Amino acid sequence: MRIVYHSGKLYLSLRRDEKKDIDESFPDPCEIDLSLVPTLNKDLAIIAEQIWKDSVATDYQEMVEKIAKK
């Protein structure tokens, strides 16, 4: 199981066995192996950094456009 960020959207990537577990437990919560915590934590840290970079880039672009209008 991985969580990825692309073009302003979050995506969940699953192996077949993980999808099967989710399908079988639906609509109840599905147990996730605790060994995934470090990987998911790393994924979320990367996502937070990417979102921050996107935000900074957007803010910078808006600032450049304001300066160009003057």
C-alpha positions as CSV (number, residue, x, y, z in Angstrom):
1,M,0.0,0.0,0.0
2,R,1.3,3.4,-1.0
3,I,-0.1,6.9,-1.0
4,V,1.0,9.2,-3.8
5,Y,0.4,12.8,-4.8
6,H,0.2,13.8,-8.4
7,S,-1.2,17.0,-10.0
8,G,-3.0,18.1,-6.9
9,K,-4.6,14.8,-6.2
10,L,-4.0,11.9,-3.7
11,Y,-3.9,8.4,-5.0
12,L,-3.9,5.1,-3.1
13,S,-1.9,2.3,-4.7
14,L,-2.7,-1.3,-3.5
15,R,-1.4,-4.8,-4.2
16,R,-4.0,-7.4,-5.2
17,D,-4.0,-9.0,-1.8
18,E,-4.6,-5.6,-0.1
19,K,-7.5,-4.8,-2.4
20,K,-9.0,-8.2,-1.7
21,D,-8.8,-7.5,2.1
22,I,-10.5,-4.2,1.6
23,D,-13.2,-5.7,-0.6
24,E,-13.9,-8.5,1.9
25,S,-14.2,-6.2,4.9
26,F,-16.2,-3.4,3.1
27,P,-18.0,-1.4,4.4
28,D,-16.3,-2.1,7.7
29,P,-12.7,-0.8,8.4
30,C,-9.9,-2.9,7.1
31,E,-7.0,-3.9,9.2
32,I,-3.6,-2.5,8.0
33,D,-0.4,-4.3,8.9
34,L,1.6,-2.1,11.4
35,S,4.7,-2.8,9.4
36,L,3.4,-0.3,6.8
37,V,3.5,2.6,9.2
38,P,7.1,3.7,8.3
39,T,6.3,3.5,4.6
40,L,3.0,5.4,4.9
41,N,4.7,7.9,7.2
42,K,7.4,8.5,4.6
43,D,4.7,8.8,1.8
44,L,2.8,11.4,3.8
45,A,6.0,13.4,4.5
46,I,6.8,13.4,0.8
47,I,3.2,14.5,0.0
48,A,3.3,17.3,2.6
49,E,6.6,18.6,1.0
50,Q,5.2,18.4,-2.5
51,I,2.0,20.2,-1.5
52,W,4.1,22.9,0.2
53,K,6.3,23.3,-2.9
54,D,3.2,23.6,-5.1
55,S,1.9,26.3,-2.8
56,V,5.1,28.2,-2.8
57,A,5.3,27.9,-6.6
58,T,1.7,29.2,-6.9
59,D,2.4,32.1,-4.5
60,Y,5.6,33.0,-6.4
61,Q,3.8,32.9,-9.8
62,E,1.1,35.2,-8.4
63,M,3.7,37.6,-7.0
64,V,5.5,37.7,-10.4
65,E,2.2,38.4,-12.2
66,K,1.4,41.3,-9.9
67,I,4.9,42.8,-10.4
68,A,4.6,42.4,-14.2
69,K,1.3,44.3,-14.2
70,K,2.9,47.4,-12.6
